[in-house]
Amino acid sequence: MMREISKALVLTLCLSLIFVVSVKATVDADGVLLVPMAAEVPEIDGEMDDMWLAVSNTPMLVYVDDIMPENGWLDQSSWFRVMWDADTYYLYGIVFDDEIAVDSPNSYENDSWEIYFDAQNLKNDTYVEGNDYQWRYVYGETDFQAGVFDYGTGAWMETDLGYDFELAISATDMSFFNFEDGQVYGWEAQVNERDGGTRQTMSKWHSDSNDSWVNPSLFGTAQLVSFPINNIMNVPMATSAPEIDGEMDAAWDVAPDVPMNTYVEQDYSLLSGRNDLNFSFRVMWDADAFYFFGHVIDDVIAVDSPNSYENDSFEIYFDAQNLKNDTYVEGNDYQWRYVYGETDFQAGVFDYGTGAWMETDDGYDFELMIPATDMSFFNFEDGQVFGFEVQVNDRENGARESMGKWIADSNDSWVNPSLFGTAQLYTGTAVRSESGPAKYDLCTNYPNPFNPQTTIAYELSKPAQATLNVYNLMGEKVATMVNKAGENQFKFNAGADLTSGVYIYQISAGNEVMTNKMMLLK
């Protein structure tokens, strides 16, 4: 988020087992960090691959013993993102640090990340052998297999404002851990900061104590969920229409939280603090409307400019057919702006829909419904692929001070739709029931890799007609098959048209949706 990112596409492609994600940012209503599944293996090079952009960006807002950094808000601000697959646990960390220091012989005093696991979430106040682990990663070190604290493969990248850290820990190094959907575990992340000859400050996700290394009861709680992340943002179908009142009601539980990823032109000097201008959003749809919910961290809400673009506001962009032209096409490309506090958008030049705002402790929320009658250019149907961008404007000192965006790091989105990300409407949902995962399953296809035929076996909670959809990694549907109720496998033949590569297969039957990937090798 805090360095230059390529013009990327984001996908949360195809949900498998169904979850309720009652979260404003990155945790559910019980404070559990939800960890999505990686649909592809990221390259561990210190750069944020496309699919990381869809993983919620979790801030580390707690300072150990409340000791704040001495060198201003840019120092020791940190965030992390985590995801998993059947073979690996992944982490991407971002740190603002004015001085990277690793000159102490004591590794715990150097600039570093610490990661903690309580595998079975026992929350004991002492470490349990074979269950509780503390692993430390010192800046610049990359081979972690031999270290006392360190396991995995990592990469570091120095940035204009500090450094990024990417990590992969293989399942073979985590034999204590269940790499499966629904795994609940204790978790903590800590960043150590060394400036003045000793470890100066520590920021954490969860605890404000320096005792995590001896007391796992201080860890937070996380859960692995079967929510595959890829490079197109899938927009789920609403199971019920939300009340447009600025509050996140249960209707929003179907929609994942999507993080902001870039600042326009990276002008950090205009931000006034660590809690200024950050946002996340959710989108969903039904046959009648497109819905949007945004949460903004903003220390000052300002709307006193006669120029609407200078006021605190959301901007939403559509490229209806995903043409990715570098100029706007009439009837296809749209920029709509929503200024804080305004709610009737029918008559505005930029604004359409019905909205509601709510001031929060750290900024504001915005809820929006755009009826299909105002979007005649748009196909409200499963599989609709479109260009999409979200921007938040921040006004503080008499003019628009800064802009944050989902994808682009340029202020040219209003004239150049090729900068937008890509999204797709789909009919799945992301609901976690109180009783836990439904009792249905999707097996890995066999053989895999295959050429040209493979068998995909599945189990449903009750007999029902099932549909198999196959997608390429661009999110394009390449095949569809339908089974009768009572059947439990598909025989898929790639034929002559499909080329070698990885494909996503999804089986849906009513509200049961399951996803996996397979490789065609000709």
N, C-alpha and C positions, 0 to 999 in steps of 0.2 A: 504494500500500500504506500510505502513511504519513499519509493524511488521510481525511476522511470520504468514503466511497464509497456510492453508492445501492445498494439491494438489487438485486443484479445477477444475471443468469443467465449461465452460461458454456458455450460449445460448442466442442469441437474437432470440427467436423462433417465427416465423410466424408474419409478419406485418399485422395490420388491415388496417385502412384508410391510404391512400397513401400520403407521404410527401416528399418535397425536403429538404434535410438536407445539406445546403451549408455551411459546417463548417470545419475549420481546427482542432479545438479542441472540445469545448463543446457548442459553440454558432453558430447561422447561420450567413448569410452575413449581416443581420441587427443588429447583436449583441444580438439576443434573445437566452436565455438559454433554450434548448429543454429538457423537463423532460419526460422520458419514463414511460411506465406503467409496474407495477410489476405483473408478471404472477402468482406469489405465494406470500403469506404473509411471510415476513421475521420474524425470531425470534428476539425480541428486547432484546438482551443480550450483546450488545457492541462488538460482533464479526461479522466480515464481512461474511455473508452468500454468497453462490456461485453466486447468481444472482446479488449481488452488484458488482461483478467483471466485469460485462459487462456494467455498468453505467459509463459514462465519469467522470473522476476525475477532478474537477474544482479547480484550484489553487486560493488562496486568496492572490493576489500579491500587493495589495494597502495598504499602511500604513497611518493611519489617521494623517493629518498634516505633512506627510513625516517624522514622528519620527520613526527611525529604532530601533530594539532591541539592547540592550547594550551587550548582552552576546554571540554574534556570530550568524552565519547564521542558526544554528539548532534551535535557540530559536525563537518561534513565527511564524515558517513556518506552514501553514495550508491549508487544502483542504476540499472540501465537494462533496458529491454525493446526488442527490435527485431523487425520483421517486414517483409514486402515483398509487392508484387503486380507485375503486368506493367508497370505505369506508374510505380511509386514505391517508395522506400525509406523506412520509417517508424522513428522512435525515440521512446520515452517515457522520460524521466529523472526520478528522484526524488532530492532532496538535502536533508539535514538541515543547516541553516546558521543559527547564532544571529544573524548580522548580514549582510544582503545589501548589498554595497558595489560601486558602479560609478563612482566619482568619479575614476578615473585616466584620463589621456589615452591611456595605453598599454593597448590592449584586452586584451593577454595578462595584465595585472595585475588585471583586474576579475573579478568572479564570473562564470564562464562555463563552457560545455561545449566540449571539443575532440573532434573525430571524425576518425579517420584511416582511409584506404583504401590498400591495396596490391592493385590490381584483379586481377592475375593471380597473387597470392601468391608473388611472386618472392623475397621475403625478402632483397633487396639491402641492403647497409649504407649506400648513398647513394640519394637520391631519383631515380627515373627519370621523366622528363617524359612525361606522357600516361598514366602508370600509378599514380603515388603522389600522394596528396592529403592535406592537413591543412586542415580547415575549423573555424573557431572561431565560437561563438555566445555573445555577451555578454548577460547578464541584461537583460531588458526590450526588447531589439531584436527586431523581428519580420519585417522585410523584408530578406531576406538576398541578393537577387539581385545587388546592386551591390557587395557587400563584397569585399575582396581574399581573405579566407579563407572567406566565408560564402556558402552556396547553399541554397535551399529556402524553405519556408514554415513558420513556427514560432509557438508561443504559450507564454506563461509564466503560471503561477498561483502567487501567494504562498500558503503554507500556515502552519499554526500552528507548524511546526517548520522551515520553510525555504521551498523552492519546488519546483514540478514544471515540466518542460519537455517539450513535444510538438513533433515535427519531421517534416516530409515533404519529401523531396528527389526531384524528378521525374526520370524516366529521361532527359528531354531535357537535364538538367543533369549527367547521369552517362553521357555517351556512351562513356566508357572502360569501362563496367561492363556485364556480361551479365545482364540480368534474366530468368534462366531457371533452371529446376530443376537443382540440382547445381553451380551456380557456387561455386567455392572461392576465397576471397580473404583477404588480410591485413586485420586489423581491430584498432583500439584505440579506447578511449574514456577521456577524462580530464576531471576537474572541477577548475577553478581556484578557490581561496578567497582573498579579499582581506579583511583585517580591520584590520591595523595600519599602513596606508599603503602597503604593498607586497603583492605576491602572497605569501601566507603558507604555504599548503600546496597540494599537488596529490594527488588520489586517482585511481587508474587501475584498469582491468580487469586488465591483463596485466603491464605492465612497471613496474619500480621505478626507471626512469631518466628523466631529463628530456631525453633525446636522441631521443625518438621523432620529433620534428619534423625531424630530419636523418637518421634511421636506421630505415628500415622493417623491418629484420631483427628489431627489438624488438617488432613487433606480434604479437598473437595471430592465430589462424586461425579463419575462420567459413565457413559453407556455407549457401546457400539451399536449402530443402527444400520440396517440394510437400505441405505439411501445413496445409490450410486451417483458420483460426481463425474461429469464429463465436460465437454466444451460448448454446449448449447444450454441455455437456461430453459428448462421446461416449466410451463405455467399450468398449474393444476386446475381442474374444474372444481368450482365451488359446490359443496354439498348442500349449502343453504346460503341465501343472500344475507350479507352482513348488514347490521343497522349502521347507517352512516352517521356516526356521532363522535368520531375521534377516538373512541375506545376500541381496543382489540378484543372483540368478543369471540366466542367459541367457533364461529364460522371461519375464522382465520387459521384455525388449527391445521387445516389441510395444506397451507402454503409455507414452504421453507423460507427462512430468513436469508436474504442475499446481501452481502456486505458491499459498501463503498470500497473502491480499490485505488483511485487516483485523485490527486489534487491537480487542477488545471495549471499547467505551466509551473507546477511545483513551487509556488511562491509561499513557502512556509513562514517567511518573515512577517506576513500579514496576520497570521493566526495569533490569538492573544492568550492561549493557554492549551494545556494538554487535553482539556475537555471542550475545545472549540472546534466546530465543523467536522463532525464525523457522522455518518448515517448508515442505516440499513433499511431495506424495504422488502415488501412482499407483494406479489401479484397473483391474481386468480381470475377466472372467467366463468360465465355460464352463457346460455343461448341469448340472454337479454342484455348483458353488460360486461364491461371490463372493470375489475376492481383493483385498487392500489392502496397500500398502507405503508407509510414511511415514518421512521423515527429518527430525529435529528438531535445530536448533541450540539448545543449552541449556548454560549454564556450570555449573549445579549440578543434579544429579538428586536429587530429594527425594521420599520416599514414607513419611514418618514420621507422617502424620496418620491417625487412625482413620476419618475421613470421606473416602471414596474420591474424592469430587469435588475435594478440596483437594490431592490428590497429583498428581505429574507423570503425565499420562495423555493418551490419545487418546479423543475422543468421536466417534462416527459416527452420523449421523441418516438415516433413510429415511422418505419419504412415498411409499408404494408406487405409488399411482395418480396421483401428482402433483396432488393435489386442491388444494393450497395453502390449506387451511383455516387459520384463525387459532387453532384449538384442536385438540388431538390427537384422532384418530378411532381407536377401538379396532379392532385388526386391520389397520390401514393405516399408522399412524405409530409409529416406534420410535426410541428413543435408546439406544445401546449404548456403555458406557464400558469402557476397557481401561487399567488402572493399570500403570505401569512395573514389570516384573519378573514379573507374573502371566501364566501361560501356559495354564491350563486354565479356559476360560470357560463351560463348559456349565452350571454350577450358579448363576452369578451372576444377580442381579436385572437388571442392565444388560448383562451380558456373554454373548456367544455366539461359538462358533468355536474354532479352534486357532491359537495365536499364538506368536511368538518375538521376543525383544528382543536387541539388540546395542549395547553402549556404543561410541561412536566418539570420535575426537579432539575433535570439537566438539559432542557431544551424544549422540544415540542414534537407532537405527533400529528400526522395528517392522514385522513381517510378520504377516499375518492371513489365515486362510481360514475363511469362514463357509459351511458346507455348505447346499445347497438344502433339505435336510430340516429345517434350523432357520429357513428363510425361506419357509414355506408361503404367506405372504401375497404373495410376489413371483413374477412371471412370468419365468423364465429362458429368454427367447427374443428373437430379433433384433427390434429396434424398440421394446422395452419402455422407456417414458419414465417417470421417477420423480423425486421431489424428493430432494435429497441435500445434506448439509452435513458438514464435518469441522471439529473444534475440538481444539486442544491446550491443556491446562492446565499452568501453571508454578507450582511451589511452591518458595519459598526461605526466607521469614522467618516460618515458623510458620503460614502460611495460604496459600490459593491467591492467588498474587500477580498474575498476569495471564493472559489468554486470547487466543490468536490463532485466526483462522477463515479458511475458504476464502471465504465470501460475506458472511455477516451481520456487522454491527458492533454487535449487540445480544446480551445474555446471555439473551434470551427464547426461543432456539431450542428449549429443552427443553419449552416450553409452547405454542409458536407455529410450526407447520410452514410458514406462509406466508413465513417468513424464509429458507427453504432455497433453494439454487440448483436448477437442473434438469439432469438427466443422461439419457442414453439408451444402452441396450445396442445394439451393432452387431457385425457379423461380420467387419469389416475388421481388418487388423493394420497395424503401423507398423515394418516390418522393412527395414533396409538391408543388402543382401547385400555380401559382400566384393568381388564383381566389379562393383559399381556398379548403377545403375538398369537394370531390365529393359527390353528393346527393345519397348515398346508405347507407344501414344500416343492421346490424345483431342483431337480438333479442337474449336475453338469452333463452336458451332451456327451454322447459316446458314439464313435471315437472323437477325440479332440486333440490335435487338429484333425480335420476331415477333408475328404475329396471323393466324390462331390456330395455324399449322403451321410447324414448323422441322425441319431435318435435322441430326442429330448423327452425325458420322462418327468412326470409331475404328479402331485397328489393334492386334491382339493379337500376342503373341510366337509363338503357334501357334493354329490354328483351335480354337474352343471355343464352347459355348453362352454367350451373354452376357445379362445382366439389366440393364435400365435402371430406376433408381428416381429419382423426382423428389420433392424436398422443398421446402416453403415455408421461410421464414426462422425459423419457430418450431420447425423440426426435424420437422414433421409430414409423413409420406409422403402425397403427393397422386396419384401415378400409378406404375404398374409395367408394364413391357413385357419380353418375352423374345424373343431372336433365336436362330436355329439356328446351329450351328457353320458357319463359313465366311462368314457375312454380316458386313458391315463398316459398317452405318449403321442408325440408327433414324429413322423418320418420326414425330415427336411432334406430336400435335394437342391443344391445350389445351382445346378444346371450350367449352361455355358456362359451366361451373361455376367455372373458375379466374378470379380477378380479376387486374387489372394489377399487376405487381410483379416483384421479383427472385426467381428460383427456383434451387435447387441441383440439378444433375443428376449422377448417379453411375452409372458402368458398371462392373460386376464380372463377372469370369470366372475362377473358381478363386481363386488368390491375387492376381490382377491386379485392382486397384481404382483407378479414375481418376475425378476430380471436376472440375467446372467450374460456372460460373454463367451464367444466361441471363435475359433480360428479356422479359416478356410485356407488350405495350402495346396495349390495346384502345381 
